[in-house]
Every structure is written in structure tokens, then in C-alpha cells.
Amino acid sequence: MLWVKAFHIIAMVCWFAALFYLPRLFVYHVDATDALSKDRFKIMERRLYRGIAIPSMLATLIFGIWLITYNPEYYKSAGWLHAKLTLVVLLIGYHHICGSYVKKFAADNITKSGRFFRIFNELPVLALIAIVILAVVKPF
């Protein structure tokens, strides 16, 4: 179980790294003025999303589900886990929204401002804080 937990945490760290960096790339991309920079950001965003964000999200989910199988009866009544899983579902939604922005940037069809993406970039930080507190403190 400890190996599975370790790989779950490693995958989660990689997933959050991608979710922290991808919207920051969006900020730089939307503020870029030259075609060379915009093309470079398109490549970076695509590679980060497909090469790191998607695989690490899937690994996080697989290892997390695997952890639940060790003691499903306990986890059915663990309120902290239900709250954590709710946040994970919201985070998956955020992940897919990032994917839609990757596609919009690739098509040069973005209408959001740098300010929007600066605020958007902070959302996974709030999720991370809440998820870690729920998983470590288990307040309920």
C-alpha cells in the first residue's frame, strides 16, 4: 500500500505542476505580440497538456482508486474522502477547461485577457490546499 500511496503522491505532484504551469503559459501567450513567440507557446502548451498533464492525471486517478480498494468499507464512511473526491472531480473539470484553452490558443481563437488567466491560474492552488488538508488532517 505504501508504494501505491507514494506513486499516487508523485503523480499528483506532477499533475499539479502541469496545472500550475499551463495557465501561466496562457498568460504569457495572450500577452505575446510576435508570431514566433505565439507559435512557441502553442507547442509548449500542447506538449505540457498531452505529455504531462493528461498522463499524470490518469496516474493520479488510477493510484487513488487503487488505494481505495485496500479498505473500501472505511472509505465509504470517510467524509474527508468524499470532500476530497468532490474537489478532485472539480479539478478534472479544470483540467479539461485547460485543454479547451490549449485548443483555442492553437486555433488563434482566444478571447480571454491576461488578467483572466492570472486569476484562473490561482484556482488549482486553492484546490491543492484543501485537498492536502483533507488528506492529512482528515477533519471529518
C-alpha positions in Angstrom: 0.0 0.0 0.0 2.8 2.4 0.8 4.2 2.1 -2.7 0.8 2.8 -4.3 0.5 5.8 -2.0 3.9 7.0 -3.0 3.1 6.7 -6.7 -0.2 8.4 -6.1 1.5 11.4 -4.5 4.2 11.6 -7.2 1.6 11.6 -9.9 -0.5 14.2 -8.1 2.6 16.5 -7.8 3.3 16.1 -11.5 -0.4 16.8 -12.3 -0.5 19.9 -10.1 2.8 21.1 -11.6 1.2 21.0 -15.1 -1.9 22.7 -13.8 0.1 25.5 -12.2 2.3 26.0 -15.3 -0.2 25.6 -18.1 -2.3 28.7 -17.2 0.9 30.6 -16.6 1.8 29.8 -20.2 -1.6 31.1 -21.2 -0.8 34.4 -19.5 2.5 34.7 -21.5 0.8 33.5 -24.7 -2.1 36.0 -24.6 0.4 38.8 -23.9 2.8 37.8 -26.8 2.8 40.0 -29.8 5.1 38.3 -32.3 4.2 35.2 -34.3 7.4 33.3 -33.3 6.5 33.6 -29.6 2.9 32.6 -30.2 4.0 29.5 -32.2 6.4 28.5 -29.4 3.7 28.8 -26.8 1.4 26.7 -28.8 4.0 23.9 -28.9 4.8 24.3 -25.2 1.1 24.2 -24.2 0.3 21.2 -26.3 3.3 19.2 -25.1 2.7 20.1 -21.4 -1.0 19.2 -21.7 -0.6 16.0 -23.6 2.8 14.8 -22.3 2.5 15.7 -18.6 -1.0 16.8 -17.6 -3.0 14.0 -19.1 -0.7 11.1 -18.1 -0.2 12.4 -14.6 -3.9 13.0 -14.1 -4.6 9.4 -15.2 -1.9 8.0 -13.0 -3.2 10.1 -10.0 -6.7 8.7 -10.6 -5.5 5.1 -11.1 -3.4 5.1 -8.0 -6.1 6.9 -5.9 -8.7 4.3 -6.9 -6.2 1.5 -6.1 -5.7 3.0 -2.6 -9.5 3.0 -2.0 -9.6 -0.8 -2.9 -7.4 -1.5 0.2 -10.2 -0.6 2.6 -13.4 0.3 0.8 -15.6 -0.1 3.8 -13.7 2.6 5.7 -13.6 4.9 2.8 -17.4 4.7 2.2 -18.0 6.5 5.5 -14.9 8.8 5.4 -16.4 12.2 5.0 -13.0 13.8 4.4 -12.5 11.5 1.4 -15.9 12.4 -0.1 -15.0 16.1 0.2 -11.6 15.4 -1.4 -13.1 13.4 -4.2 -15.5 16.3 -4.9 -12.6 18.6 -5.2 -10.8 16.1 -7.5 -13.9 16.0 -9.8 -13.8 19.8 -9.9 -10.1 19.6 -10.6 -10.7 17.2 -13.5 -13.1 19.8 -14.9 -10.5 22.5 -14.5 -8.0 20.2 -16.3 -10.4 19.8 -19.2 -11.1 23.5 -19.4 -7.3 24.0 -19.7 -7.4 21.5 -22.6 -10.1 23.6 -24.3 -7.9 26.7 -23.9 -5.0 24.8 -25.4 -7.2 24.1 -28.5 -8.4 27.7 -28.6 -4.9 29.1 -28.5 -3.8 26.6 -31.2 -6.6 27.9 -33.4 -5.8 31.6 -32.5 -9.3 31.8 -31.2 -8.8 33.1 -27.7 -10.9 35.9 -26.3 -9.8 36.0 -22.6 -7.4 38.5 -21.2 -4.1 38.1 -19.4 -5.8 39.2 -16.3 -8.4 36.4 -16.6 -5.6 33.8 -16.9 -3.7 35.3 -14.0 -6.8 34.7 -11.8 -7.6 31.4 -13.5 -4.0 30.3 -12.6 -4.7 30.6 -8.9 -7.7 28.1 -8.8 -5.6 24.9 -8.5 -3.7 26.4 -5.6 -6.9 26.6 -3.6 -7.7 23.1 -4.6 -4.3 21.8 -3.6 -4.5 23.5 -0.1 -7.9 22.0 0.5 -7.0 18.5 -0.8 -3.9 18.2 1.3 -5.6 19.4 4.4 -8.4 16.9 3.9 -6.0 14.0 3.2 -3.6 14.8 6.1 -5.8 16.2 8.8 -9.0 14.2 8.0 -11.1 16.8 9.7 -14.3 14.8 9.4 
